[in-house]
Amino acid sequence: LVPRPRKIIKAGRIGMTIAVTIILRGCGSQGAPIQVENGWVRALPPGAKMAAGYVTDTNNGDGELRMLGVSSPNFGRIEMHSTYLEDGVQRMRMVDGYKVAPGESLELKAGGNHLMMRFPRDLEATSGTIPVSLAFRDAAGELVSIESAFELRQSAPN
């Protein structure tokens, strides 16, 4: 893996800005410190203002990772959400990150933790693939951005 410096700015839900300065290449491969797999976004009907996104992130490193945020040029805002049961009703709330222990995977999936992708733009020009940047903080406090591509799908992969 060869890190390539790059600066990405992402506004958080309370206006805090995170500067991400490292990009890792080949992060979908085994042995990479962070493995991003099976990213997909549910296709939107015309006029819809939000979609759900799903992905599996695996921590192949020795220390805990914290997923800080997600961005894409095809969505105005991407929020991280948690789903929980309250008084027999399934609800969701925005969270400020997810922790991923060493050797563990974080699965963002329907009915659980997921990405709420708001204000879509130019999805018809994507040819079914949406560029996505995932921001993490590693155990040493370093900020890491993973460039990935999520598939635009009508339904969940088998």
Backbone hydrogen bonds, N-H to C=O, Kabsch-Sander energy under -0.5 kcal/mol:
donor,donor_aa,acceptor,acceptor_aa,energy
4,R,23,I,-1.6
6,R,21,T,-0.9
8,I,6,R,-0.5
8,I,20,V,-1.4
10,K,18,I,-1.1
12,G,16,M,-3.1
15,G,12,G,-1.8
18,I,10,K,-1.8
19,A,17,T,-0.5
20,V,8,I,-2.0
20,V,18,I,-0.7
21,T,19,A,-0.5
23,I,4,R,-0.7
24,L,145,S,-1.3
29,S,26,G,-1.8
32,A,29,S,-1.6
35,Q,58,T,-2.7
36,V,27,C,-1.0
36,V,34,I,-0.5
37,E,35,Q,-0.5
37,E,56,T,-2.8
40,W,54,Y,-2.5
41,V,151,E,-2.9
42,R,52,A,-2.3
43,A,153,R,-3.9
48,A,45,P,-2.0
51,A,117,M,-2.5
53,G,115,L,-2.6
54,Y,40,W,-2.9
55,V,108,L,-0.9
56,T,37,E,-2.6
57,D,106,L,-2.6
58,T,35,Q,-3.0
59,N,104,E,-2.7
60,N,33,P,-2.3
60,N,58,T,-0.9
61,G,33,P,-0.8
65,L,100,V,-2.6
66,R,137,R,-2.0
67,M,98,Y,-3.2
68,L,66,R,-0.6
68,L,135,A,-3.0
69,G,135,A,-1.3
71,S,133,S,-2.2
72,S,75,F,-0.5
75,F,72,S,-1.4
76,G,118,R,-0.9
76,G,119,F,-1.6
77,R,118,R,-1.6
79,E,116,M,-2.8
80,M,95,V,-0.5
81,H,114,H,-3.0
82,S,93,R,-2.8
84,Y,91,R,-2.7
86,E,89,V,-2.8
89,V,86,E,-1.9
91,R,84,Y,-3.4
93,R,82,S,-2.3
95,V,80,M,-2.8
98,Y,67,M,-1.4
100,V,65,L,-2.9
103,G,59,N,-2.5
104,E,101,A,-2.1
106,L,57,D,-3.3
107,E,105,S,-0.6
108,L,55,V,-3.3
108,L,106,L,-0.7
109,K,107,E,-0.7
109,K,113,N,-1.9
112,G,109,K,-2.0
114,H,81,H,-2.0
115,L,53,G,-2.5
116,M,79,E,-2.9
117,M,51,A,-3.2
117,M,115,L,-0.7
118,R,77,R,-3.2
118,R,116,M,-0.7
119,F,49,K,-2.8
121,R,74,N,-2.3
125,A,122,D,-1.0
126,T,123,L,-1.6
129,T,126,T,-1.4
130,I,150,F,-3.4
132,V,148,S,-2.5
133,S,71,S,-2.9
134,L,146,I,-2.5
135,A,69,G,-3.1
136,F,144,V,-3.3
137,R,66,R,-2.2
138,D,142,E,-2.6
141,G,138,D,-2.0
144,V,136,F,-3.1
145,S,22,I,-2.9
146,I,134,L,-2.9
147,E,24,L,-0.6
147,E,145,S,-0.5
148,S,132,V,-3.1
150,F,130,I,-3.0
151,E,39,G,-2.4
152,L,128,G,-2.7
153,R,41,V,-2.8
153,R,151,E,-0.6
